[in-house]
Amino acid sequence: MGAFTKETFVQKLEAQGIVLSTKQLQQFETYAKLLAQWNEKINLTAIVEENEVYEKHFYDSVLPFLHMDMQCLCDVGAGAGFPSIPVKILYPQLEVTILEPLAKRIRFLEELCAQLSLTGVHCLHVRAEDHAKEHRECFDVVSARAVAALPVLSELCLPLVKVGGRFIAMKGPGANEEIEAAKHAVKVLGAEMEKREESRLSDGAVRINVFYRKQRPTDRRYPRNFGQIKKHPL
Ligand SMILES: C[S@@+](CC[C@H](N)C(=O)[O-])C[C@H]1O[C@@H](n2cnc3c(N)ncnc32)[C@H](O)[C@@H]1O
């Protein structure tokens, strides 16, 4: 398989019926540049080489959300903006809320949104479990990539999802074990697994996106504080 490039990204989206405008292409280019620039000052990501950014950050981020019917997305632990900022570039009308406890990453995200002229992105310097205490069940979709193991992640994310909405956990090859380990937590928190989608990067690495659907409200006891969640996952 040949190298994945910016052109591959554009072609893969076109194959899905999505044609990027000049503005959107420029936004992705500026994003890749800012990522590399800021990464010299603060630790944002190990991936800054342009082709890799287009495949492992941009394409990987948008893949689970293509043609998804949603108005508001919450991204738990977005770090340098993944997956939510590429999804926002693709769907400019989307309302995005980012929950991220590292202040430096929030500063990067605010600067990024200003440079890309993105409106309707709320970058909140807060942990998911703290935000969920007051903002329950208000998002169509909650996403998290590379944040925590599924039994823990479910408790951070599912209380934020509207009944009928989705939680999308973006995982690597260990997803199957995590899905098994999280079964009880997901049930207690009021959700059911809908599907899992597996894909491969050009270097053969496996990505597994796990989709959950919220069936009923989550008991107000959850999420607990992080110490309890981590020490005694549901
Ligand atoms: C490995 S990084 C992944 C960043 C990004 N999602 C990505 O895929 O590139 C994990 C991020 O989760 C954030 N995080 C960890 N615990 C969190 C919590 N309880 N609530 C919200 N964010 C959290 C960290 O600050 C960090 O930025």
The ligand as an ORCA input file, in Angstrom:
! r2SCAN-3c Opt
* xyz 0 1
  C      -3.449     10.636     25.202
  S      -4.300     12.162     25.218
  C      -5.337     11.968     23.807
  C      -5.708     13.276     23.201
  C      -6.613     13.191     21.956
  N      -7.911     12.652     22.291
  C      -5.972     12.383     20.854
  O      -6.478     11.326     20.532
  O      -4.935     12.825     20.324
  C      -5.460     11.997     26.558
  C      -6.099     13.311     26.941
  O      -7.160     13.048     27.868
  C      -7.168     14.066     28.825
  N      -7.862     13.543     30.034
  C      -7.400     12.644     30.932
  N      -8.319     12.416     31.905
  C      -9.396     13.192     31.604
  C     -10.659     13.421     32.231
  N     -10.995     12.804     33.374
  N     -11.533     14.286     31.658
  C     -11.192     14.922     30.494
  N     -10.003     14.752     29.867
  C      -9.112     13.903     30.404
  C      -5.679     14.386     29.040
  O      -5.464     15.658     29.617
  C      -5.144     14.267     27.615
  O      -5.147     15.506     26.941
*
